[in-house]
Amino acid sequence: MKKVKRSKKQDERIVNDPFTKLPNELNVEILMKLPPRSIARLHFSSKHLSSIILAKVFTELYMTRSSSQPRHLVSVVSGRDYVRMQRFHFISQEYPSPSNYHDKVSWKVDPYGLTLTYKFTTPVRGLICGRNGIKMMVGNPSTGQFKSLPRVRTTKKDILSGFGYDPVNDVYKVLCMTLVTKRSNISRGVKPCDAMSEEHQVINVGSKEKWRMVECKYPHRHYSGYQVICKDGFMYYLASYKEKRSLMSFDLSSEVFNVIKLPEDEILQQFGKLVSHAGKITVATLDCTGPLDLWVLEDVNKEVWSKAVVVVPSPAERFGMSHGFEFRGILGTGEIIFAPSSPPNPFYFLCYNPKGGNFRKIEIDERVHETDTIQVFFDHVESYMVL
């Protein structure tokens, strides 16, 4: 039988590993104080620490710590022609910030130099999913590592993608839906807006995974560009079902769709925006001259909703600015986020505290241009996960 020779570098990784001489409790304590990028590097350089880093116990311990220190995550894509760069800014949500934490990770948008701009979904447990047409990728902005997924199997252009985590099977999943308008419907005078999500595909994030079709018993039309929220093993998104705006849910474990009836409110039916508020799925509506209405889903199974009203002063009037502001979401602290309709230079957004009645301004440490693509995410939890 032929003997398999061990790599010299592999032997050195074991023999020269100083962490083998330290108690595991101390190694864990050291790792807990390191940023995600440093832990990701140690995963490859220290075999002893790698066994600790990959253990589910340490993963959950680190995630719990990160959840208590959420960040603002700002994605900026800039450049022209064949030089496009993607930068992620991490800003502490603590106020006042004791460390003035502001970190930045840069990477080339496309390894082949193509001028692609990826639209990212809301981060889930430290990871994000980006899509450009049928090209998709999953990445960890804290480490700068991104991995391409197989192309979506469709020829349609109107696609809604969602990203989530299945806690039952401990796996990240991507859901893709495409709109299809049948020729028979068009011949009967059905408008394009009456097209339905006909193709529903799911892929597990992992090696050698493929897209697979899943069944949906509720013919609905998703709203392209709207937010998909992952919570407790379910994806939620707004859609049109039986000609009414509804809340769709997708069980990431059983891969089953369901529809949740929204309250009978005219403004909600027209302008509702899906957000997370106080740990619950919420549909927010903000009239130009009125207060912010928060419709909170109290019981998913019984479809019980409660309503809260928050009076928000005009950011433009408060700061004496000519440009308008858009409602972007709500922090876990209860602060309400507004961002300028047109990206200012430098880019910033506002946090309004309903309890204190005051605004605070958050800026990113970078000059932006009109052609830059900017996305802002809140309550981002950093992770060291290696893809």
C-alpha positions as CSV (number, residue, x, y, z in Angstrom):
1,M,0.0,0.0,0.0
2,K,1.3,3.4,-1.0
3,K,2.0,5.8,1.9
4,V,0.5,9.2,1.8
5,K,3.1,11.9,2.5
6,R,2.1,14.6,4.9
7,S,2.7,18.1,3.8
8,K,5.6,19.9,5.5
9,K,3.5,23.0,5.9
10,Q,0.8,21.0,7.5
11,D,3.2,19.5,10.0
12,E,4.6,23.0,10.8
13,R,1.1,24.2,11.4
14,I,0.7,21.6,14.2
15,V,4.2,21.6,15.7
16,N,4.6,25.4,15.7
17,D,1.1,26.2,16.9
18,P,1.6,28.2,20.2
19,F,-2.1,28.0,21.1
20,T,-1.8,24.2,21.8
21,K,0.1,25.1,25.0
22,L,-2.7,27.4,26.3
23,P,-5.9,26.2,28.1
24,N,-9.0,26.1,25.9
25,E,-10.7,28.6,28.2
26,L,-7.9,31.2,27.6
27,N,-8.0,30.5,23.8
28,V,-11.7,31.2,23.8
29,E,-11.2,34.4,25.8
30,I,-8.6,35.5,23.3
31,L,-10.8,34.8,20.3
32,M,-13.8,36.6,21.7
33,K,-11.7,39.8,21.8
34,L,-10.7,39.6,18.2
35,P,-12.4,41.2,15.1
36,P,-14.0,38.8,12.6
37,R,-11.1,39.2,10.0
38,S,-8.5,38.1,12.6
39,I,-10.5,35.0,13.6
40,A,-11.0,34.0,9.9
41,R,-7.2,34.2,9.4
42,L,-6.5,32.1,12.5
43,H,-8.9,29.5,11.2
44,F,-6.4,28.8,8.4
45,S,-3.2,29.4,10.4
46,S,-3.9,27.4,13.6
47,K,-5.3,23.9,13.5
48,H,-5.9,23.9,17.2
49,L,-7.9,27.2,17.1
50,S,-9.7,26.1,14.0
51,S,-11.3,23.2,15.9
52,I,-12.6,25.8,18.5
53,I,-13.7,28.3,15.8
54,L,-15.7,25.7,13.8
55,A,-17.5,24.4,17.0
56,K,-21.1,25.4,17.1
57,V,-20.8,26.4,20.8
58,F,-18.2,29.1,20.0
59,T,-20.2,30.2,16.9
60,E,-23.3,30.9,19.0
61,L,-21.2,32.5,21.8
62,Y,-19.6,34.9,19.3
63,M,-23.0,35.6,17.6
64,T,-24.5,36.4,21.0
65,R,-21.7,38.9,21.8
66,S,-22.0,40.5,18.3
67,S,-25.8,40.8,18.7
68,S,-25.3,42.9,21.7
69,Q,-23.0,45.3,19.6
70,P,-24.9,45.8,16.3
71,R,-23.5,48.0,13.6
72,H,-24.7,50.2,10.8
73,L,-23.6,48.6,7.5
74,V,-23.2,50.9,4.5
75,S,-22.5,49.5,1.1
76,V,-20.9,51.8,-1.5
77,V,-20.2,50.8,-5.1
78,S,-18.1,53.3,-7.0
79,G,-15.9,53.6,-10.1
80,R,-16.3,53.7,-13.8
81,D,-15.6,51.5,-16.8
82,Y,-13.7,48.4,-15.7
83,V,-12.6,49.6,-12.3
84,R,-15.5,49.1,-9.9
85,M,-14.9,48.8,-6.1
86,Q,-17.3,47.6,-3.4
87,R,-16.8,49.1,0.0
88,F,-18.5,48.2,3.3
89,H,-18.5,50.7,6.2
90,F,-19.2,49.4,9.7
91,I,-20.3,52.1,12.2
92,S,-21.1,51.5,15.8
93,Q,-24.8,52.0,16.7
94,E,-23.9,52.9,20.3
95,Y,-24.6,56.5,21.2
96,P,-22.5,58.1,22.3
97,S,-19.9,55.7,20.9
98,P,-17.1,55.0,23.4
99,S,-14.7,53.8,20.7
100,N,-16.0,55.8,17.7
101,Y,-15.9,52.5,15.9
102,H,-15.7,53.0,12.1
103,D,-14.2,50.2,10.0
104,K,-14.0,49.7,6.2
105,V,-13.6,46.7,3.9
106,S,-12.9,47.0,0.2
107,W,-13.0,44.5,-2.6
108,K,-13.3,44.3,-6.4
109,V,-16.9,43.9,-7.5
110,D,-16.2,41.3,-10.1
111,P,-13.1,39.1,-10.3
112,Y,-13.2,39.4,-14.1
113,G,-13.3,43.1,-14.1
114,L,-16.9,43.4,-15.4
115,T,-18.8,46.5,-14.4
116,L,-21.5,44.7,-12.3
117,T,-23.3,46.3,-9.4
118,Y,-24.8,43.8,-7.0
119,K,-28.0,44.7,-5.1
120,F,-27.8,43.2,-1.6
121,T,-30.5,41.8,0.6
122,T,-30.8,42.5,4.3
123,P,-27.9,40.9,6.3
124,V,-28.7,37.7,8.2
125,R,-26.4,36.6,11.0
126,G,-23.5,38.5,9.5
127,L,-23.8,37.3,5.9
128,I,-25.4,39.1,2.9
129,C,-26.6,38.0,-0.5
130,G,-26.1,40.0,-3.7
131,R,-27.8,39.7,-7.1
132,N,-27.1,41.2,-10.5
133,G,-29.6,39.7,-13.0
134,I,-29.3,35.9,-12.7
135,K,-25.8,36.2,-11.1
136,M,-25.8,35.8,-7.4
137,M,-23.2,35.7,-4.6
138,V,-23.1,35.3,-0.8
139,G,-20.5,37.0,1.3
140,N,-19.3,38.1,4.7
141,P,-18.7,41.9,4.6
142,S,-16.7,41.7,7.9
143,T,-14.0,39.5,6.3
144,G,-14.3,40.6,2.7
145,Q,-14.9,37.0,1.5
146,F,-17.5,36.5,-1.2
147,K,-18.6,33.3,-3.0
148,S,-20.5,33.1,-6.3
149,L,-23.6,30.9,-6.4
150,P,-24.8,29.0,-9.5
151,R,-26.8,31.2,-11.9
152,V,-30.5,31.4,-11.4
153,R,-32.3,29.1,-13.8
154,T,-34.6,31.5,-15.5
155,T,-34.8,33.8,-18.6
156,K,-37.1,36.3,-16.8
157,K,-35.8,39.7,-15.6
158,D,-38.3,40.6,-12.9
159,I,-36.7,38.7,-9.9
160,L,-37.2,39.0,-6.2
161,S,-34.5,37.3,-4.1
162,G,-34.5,36.7,-0.3
163,F,-31.8,35.4,2.0
164,G,-32.3,33.6,5.3
165,Y,-31.1,31.2,7.9
166,D,-32.8,27.9,8.7
167,P,-32.1,27.2,12.4
168,V,-33.5,23.7,12.3
169,N,-31.0,22.4,9.7
170,D,-28.3,25.0,10.5
171,V,-28.0,26.2,6.9
172,Y,-28.3,29.5,5.0
173,K,-30.7,29.5,2.0
174,V,-31.5,31.8,-0.9
175,L,-35.0,32.1,-2.3
176,C,-35.6,33.4,-5.9
177,M,-39.0,34.2,-7.5
178,T,-39.6,35.4,-11.0
179,L,-42.7,37.0,-12.5
180,V,-44.4,35.4,-15.4
181,T,-47.2,36.8,-17.5
182,K,-48.8,34.1,-19.6
183,R,-49.6,34.8,-23.2
184,S,-53.2,33.5,-22.6
185,N,-53.6,36.2,-19.9
186,I,-52.3,38.9,-22.2
187,S,-54.7,37.9,-25.0
188,R,-57.6,38.2,-22.5
189,G,-56.5,41.7,-21.6
190,V,-54.7,41.0,-18.3
191,K,-52.4,43.8,-17.5
192,P,-48.6,43.2,-16.9
193,C,-49.1,44.2,-13.3
194,D,-51.4,41.1,-12.9
195,A,-48.4,38.8,-13.6
196,M,-47.8,36.2,-10.9
197,S,-44.7,34.7,-9.3
198,E,-44.6,31.4,-11.2
199,E,-41.0,30.2,-10.6
200,H,-39.9,29.6,-7.0
201,Q,-36.4,28.4,-6.6
202,V,-34.3,27.6,-3.5
203,I,-30.6,26.9,-3.0
204,N,-28.6,26.0,0.1
205,V,-25.4,27.9,0.7
206,G,-22.7,25.3,0.5
207,S,-20.4,23.4,-1.8
208,K,-21.9,21.7,-5.0
209,E,-25.4,22.9,-4.2
210,K,-28.0,23.5,-7.1
211,W,-31.2,25.5,-7.5
212,R,-34.3,23.4,-7.0
213,M,-37.9,24.3,-7.7
214,V,-40.4,24.5,-4.8
215,E,-44.2,24.7,-4.9
216,C,-46.3,27.7,-3.9
217,K,-50.0,27.1,-3.4
218,Y,-50.8,30.9,-3.2
219,P,-50.6,32.6,-6.7
220,H,-49.2,36.0,-5.8
221,R,-47.2,38.9,-7.3
222,H,-44.2,40.0,-5.4
223,Y,-43.1,43.6,-5.3
224,S,-39.7,43.9,-7.0
225,G,-37.1,45.9,-5.0
226,Y,-39.1,45.5,-1.7
227,Q,-37.4,44.3,1.4
228,V,-37.4,40.6,2.5
229,I,-36.9,40.1,6.2
230,C,-35.7,36.9,7.9
231,K,-36.9,36.2,11.4
232,D,-37.0,33.0,13.5
233,G,-36.5,30.7,10.5
234,F,-39.1,32.4,8.2
235,M,-38.8,34.9,5.3
236,Y,-41.4,37.7,5.1
237,Y,-42.2,40.0,2.2
238,L,-45.1,42.0,0.9
239,A,-47.0,40.9,-2.2
240,S,-50.3,41.2,-4.0
241,Y,-52.6,38.2,-3.3
242,K,-56.2,38.1,-4.7
243,E,-55.7,41.8,-5.7
244,K,-54.9,42.9,-2.2
245,R,-51.6,43.7,-0.5
246,S,-50.7,40.8,1.8
247,L,-47.8,39.6,3.9
248,M,-46.2,36.4,2.5
249,S,-44.1,34.0,4.7
250,F,-41.7,31.2,3.7
251,D,-40.8,28.6,6.2
252,L,-37.0,28.0,5.6
253,S,-37.2,24.5,7.2
254,S,-40.2,23.0,5.5
255,E,-39.9,25.3,2.4
256,V,-43.7,26.0,2.5
257,F,-45.3,29.4,1.6
258,N,-48.1,31.0,3.6
259,V,-50.2,34.2,3.3
260,I,-51.0,36.5,6.2
261,K,-53.8,39.0,5.9
262,L,-53.0,42.7,6.5
263,P,-55.2,45.1,8.4
264,E,-57.9,46.9,6.3
265,D,-56.2,50.3,6.1
266,E,-56.1,52.3,2.8
267,I,-52.7,53.9,3.4
268,L,-51.1,50.6,4.5
269,Q,-52.4,48.9,1.3
270,Q,-50.8,51.6,-0.9
271,F,-47.6,52.6,0.9
272,G,-46.8,50.0,3.5
273,K,-43.1,49.3,4.1
274,L,-41.9,46.1,5.8
275,V,-39.6,46.6,8.8
276,S,-38.6,45.0,12.0
277,H,-39.7,46.8,15.2
278,A,-39.2,45.7,18.8
279,G,-38.2,42.3,17.5
280,K,-41.5,41.9,15.6
281,I,-42.6,42.0,11.9
282,T,-44.0,45.4,11.3
283,V,-45.6,47.3,8.3
284,A,-44.9,51.0,8.6
285,T,-46.6,53.8,6.7
286,L,-45.5,57.4,6.7
287,D,-47.7,60.0,5.0
288,C,-46.0,63.2,3.7
289,T,-47.7,65.4,6.3
290,G,-48.8,62.8,8.9
291,P,-47.4,60.6,11.6
292,L,-45.6,57.3,11.3
293,D,-48.1,54.4,11.7
294,L,-46.6,51.1,12.9
295,W,-48.7,48.0,12.3
296,V,-47.1,45.3,14.4
297,L,-47.8,41.6,13.9
298,E,-48.5,40.3,17.4
299,D,-49.6,36.7,16.5
300,V,-48.6,35.1,13.2
301,N,-51.0,32.1,13.5
302,K,-54.0,34.2,14.5
303,E,-53.1,37.2,12.3
304,V,-53.4,39.6,15.2
305,W,-52.1,43.1,14.5
306,S,-51.7,46.1,16.8
307,K,-51.1,49.7,15.8
308,A,-48.8,52.4,17.3
309,V,-48.6,56.0,16.1
310,V,-45.3,58.0,16.3
311,V,-45.3,61.7,15.5
312,V,-42.1,62.6,13.7
313,P,-41.0,66.2,13.0
314,S,-39.8,66.9,9.5
315,P,-36.1,66.3,9.2
316,A,-35.8,68.9,6.4
317,E,-37.5,71.6,8.5
318,R,-35.5,70.7,11.6
319,F,-32.2,71.0,9.8
320,G,-33.2,73.7,7.4
321,M,-32.5,71.6,4.3
322,S,-34.0,71.9,0.9
323,H,-33.8,68.2,-0.1
324,G,-36.3,65.6,1.1
325,F,-35.8,62.5,3.3
326,E,-37.0,59.0,3.1
327,F,-38.0,56.6,5.9
328,R,-35.5,53.7,5.9
329,G,-36.3,51.6,9.0
330,I,-36.2,51.3,12.8
331,L,-33.2,50.4,14.9
332,G,-33.4,47.8,17.7
333,T,-33.2,50.8,20.1
334,G,-36.4,52.2,18.7
335,E,-34.7,55.0,16.8
336,I,-36.3,55.8,13.4
337,I,-34.0,56.2,10.4
338,F,-34.2,58.8,7.6
339,A,-31.8,59.2,4.7
340,P,-31.7,62.0,2.1
341,S,-33.6,61.2,-1.1
342,S,-30.4,62.2,-3.1
343,P,-27.1,61.0,-1.7
344,P,-25.3,64.0,-0.2
345,N,-21.5,64.4,0.0
346,P,-20.3,63.1,2.4
347,F,-23.2,60.6,2.8
348,Y,-25.1,60.6,6.0
349,F,-28.4,59.5,7.6
350,L,-30.5,60.6,10.6
351,C,-31.6,58.7,13.7
352,Y,-34.7,60.1,15.4
353,N,-35.3,59.2,19.1
354,P,-39.1,59.3,19.7
355,K,-38.5,59.3,23.5
356,G,-36.1,62.3,23.6
357,G,-37.6,64.0,20.5
358,N,-34.1,64.6,19.1
359,F,-32.2,63.7,15.9
360,R,-28.6,62.6,15.6
361,K,-26.5,62.5,12.4
362,I,-24.4,59.5,11.2
363,E,-21.8,60.2,8.5
364,I,-19.6,57.7,6.6
365,D,-15.9,58.5,6.3
366,E,-15.8,58.7,2.5
367,R,-16.7,61.1,-0.3
368,V,-19.4,59.8,-2.6
369,H,-20.4,60.6,-6.2
370,E,-23.7,60.8,-8.0
371,T,-23.0,57.6,-9.9
372,D,-22.3,55.6,-6.7
373,T,-24.7,53.0,-5.6
374,I,-25.4,53.2,-1.8
375,Q,-27.3,50.8,0.4
376,V,-27.8,51.2,4.2
377,F,-28.5,48.3,6.6
378,F,-29.1,48.5,10.3
379,D,-28.6,46.2,13.3
380,H,-25.9,44.3,11.4
381,V,-24.3,41.5,13.5
382,E,-20.7,40.8,12.6
383,S,-19.6,37.3,12.0
384,Y,-16.3,35.5,11.3
385,M,-17.9,32.8,9.2
386,V,-15.7,31.4,6.5
387,L,-17.5,30.4,3.3
